[in-house]
């Protein structure tokens, strides 16, 4: 997009009107850098309120106990639960506004365009193509910045997502199909381009803001957790993430630079194994997308592919949420305090966990190896799925819990897995052609550029300039301290 001085002036006027100060990525990475007056004002603002101050809560450092900031929230799952000696740790996304970390990726896509004059919140709609959490994050960010959001997501996603989007005033476009029907989402975007040229589409699958937010914010959070938990002999063994939009995988690029022995594991659904074997199909692991390779996925840096049976993800999710599942896990030596926290994992989080277990088994990792992953959202977004499983399968009892744990959790093996050679990585890169060049208007020259390692390091080097633009924008708006903006329930 081309920067437009008038759009930038309109954006600044909107921020003056709403007393909005935009955080830098450095402040989201380290809330100690947030001005003291904003930190004080946040103490009286609910963590989920649609208040512009909550832009500063788009961070891994939210402390739900105090409403302030603290160490990165992470959950370590012990061997008694995972069945492997490696230490598996997940960054917890529930404590972000909206209850999922995707609000950060949406911020990374929206704000650089806002402060540079590529997006005008007073005249343009912000369109958020998604399989669920990203469009929620985009709608939330749009509400804080006072612009109309359009959420695009498959009609078969959980009802919790649709109810929340309605409550915040987003315009909703429900596309045909389930989690894996991403092309239908892209088709809806092309229709908007044709009929609503003033709308701006923030396509997470190709927006570099998604990649850079995770590179600049999520990866340092993982580094902090490792520094806190690791002993002198411990190793950062790997970063595990579902392919999704490719954004969370970007954290692995930075972690590999910091920890040269780190591997990147990419998870997808076995029912739609696009990366593993050019497969297709529908599945139930909400939030991970598929049937294509995201434009922003640095395939040259991926080491291992795992395909997770969606039945395994759903059964273990139920094990982690049902009282009978909790009771049985406690009898197996899983600490009660940890068991109580297992609903912090939503369905795609369980997918990441099972992928981490496969990774640990394949590489024969031991107690000195830490595998880090992302627990994107929580069970709060999938209560209706639990109700559906109870209706279909009957009440959950301890015998069912024992079967599910033995078969799907402790029985996770190295099947449906491939370690990637150089040619395997190049094949994944080439697979982008069919979505992005043939369907989405990219060029072969752009595609070829993505294969060069220098493309990615040059991209990563842009982060400081993004923060300088945000600081310049804030300086020109003249908004120094917090003001009252849109409050809970006020809509977009």
Secondary structure, DSSP 8 states (H G I E B T S, - for coil): ----HHHHHHHHHHHHHHT-----HHHHH-GGGS-HHHHHHHTTS-TTS--GGGGGG-STTB-TTTSSB-S--EEEE-HHHHSSSSEEEEEE-TTSGGGSTHHHHHHHHHHHHHHHTS--TTT--EEEE-SSHHHHHHHHHHHHHT--EEEEEETTS-HHHHHHHHHHT-EEEEESSSTT-HHHHHHHHHHHHHH-TT-EE--TTT-HHHHHHIIIIIHHHHHHHHHHH--TT-EEEEEEEE-TTSTTTHHHHHHHHH-TT-EEEEEEEGGG-HHHHS-------TT---SS--TT--GGG--EEEEE-HHHHHHHHHHHHSHHHHHHHHHTT--HHHHTTGGG--HHHHHHHHHHHHHHHHTT--TTEEEEEEE-S-GGG-HHHHHHHHHHH----HHHHHHHIIIIITT--S-SEEE--HHHHHHHHHHHIIIIITTT---HHHHHHTTSHHHHHHHHTTHHHHHHHHHHHHHHHT--S------TT---
